[in-house]
Amino acid sequence: MPWGADSIILQARPVTAQPSETIASRLRSIPVESHFEAREWRLRSAIAGALDHGLLLQSGEAWLHAGEERRHVLGPAFVWSPALAADRLVIEAGGSGHMLQIRRDLMEQTFRQIPEVSELVNLLAAEQPLVLAIEAKSATQLSRAMSLIASELRAPGPGAETIISSALVISFVQLWRHVGAHALARGESGGAAALLMRFRQLVEERFREPWRVERYAEALGVTPGRLHAVAVRTLGRAPRVLIQQRVLYEAVVRLERSAITIKQLSFMLGFKDAAYFNRFFAKHVGLPPARYRRACIRRDVAGRAPQVPFTFFDWP
């Protein structure tokens, strides 16, 4: 990872509670512009440790460090790190997006009357980081809302707190749409929707490891049959298929956006045998990885996109 002595170290500025406990005293919204050096946020400092952090990574790469675990993030993605859940967040050179730093009591106050996002807020209240791959369209919508927050915090005008609160709600409703709305819209109970959201979070954390469905179910505290029934009833796909789709999405993104070798990619995704990864990819995408990459290069020249016969983003 190309960061070190030449990295830019970013510390959160003091969040000083004012007598009126204004939004500005409990929230920061920071545009992250593309830069030729890596930037690092220390998340356990005396100041930052009291804040939840939400990073919208629109492009580029980032690393989230939590103890000995290091999680790689490839934009577009949303990273949520509850207070003290991670040590530092590093955005590689060239990465861009937006950072929110928010106190938990402000989140609870802002969303108290918004039933649509209660499931998402419960998910974000977990004491562990969350990394979600998101669509470019969703990333653009989130960026607009976060930029509005930054603008109002920087130069507040009449009604600034109302605008900021509204933009916060819009931001998190967009996330809710992405990770949970489909289940709720299909009439699923809150418990089933929450289970699918927790399953997705766990898949995001573990899809590079050869976890079987049974292990996911055990980690979620349900039986494999219960997880299968909820996924099939709600999304029409078994948990095994959803896990495969996440692996395929990662493979497609890496083949399109990086110079990683096929062998390196296969090991990164938990395949012990590159030949097996080739067969797996070809079975689901219709082309082996090397041919898919060549098709992408031709696509870039011709301005056409190869068709991938699966969609990852339509499950919560």
C-alpha angles and dihedrals in degrees: 000000000000101000132101136100091000093052120113110242113212122195124190114253117240115285100210114192110228122207090257092047092225122193089250090062092056104036141055127184114195125185111220108212123196109270137182091234133056117258125214131201116201104215101186100055119123090262104035092043090073093056137076112228127215118186121192103198105195096175140359130028137298139182126218114203119201112168108304092340119097118190122198119219124197118192140277088055143117121231121195118190116180117215111294092358094115137026103221144346120218123196111199123232110284095025119131138183140097136293126211121195111189139167115238094234090058091054092050092047094047097048100036093105098037108092093178093071100039092105092051093047089052089052093049090049090067114112095239135075121266124208119189128182107221137187120265089241091055090047091053092050092048091048092055092053093046092048089053089053091051092049094051093046091050096047110012117198133181110315093013095144091052091050092047093048091049092049090050090052091048091050095052095040087056089053091046089053089052100048107025117005095089092061093046093045089056089059098258118159119251089255094055093045091049091050091054091048091050090047091053091049090051092048089052089054099043111024091108089061124074094249116162122218090256091061092050090050092050091050090050093049096241136103120263087243092056092049091047093048094050093046095047095043093048104033105016091237134098120241090250090059092048091052091049091051091054091051091048092049091053091047092050093049092049093048091049100042108029142048094231113143120246090245093051091048093050092053092044090056093050100260112139091198124048090205090058090050089052091053092045093051095044092049093056103031101033096237132068113250097259093050091046090054091050089050089053091053091051089046091055090052094046097037094239129122122225113239116248111198098217139062122214100180100065096078124076 
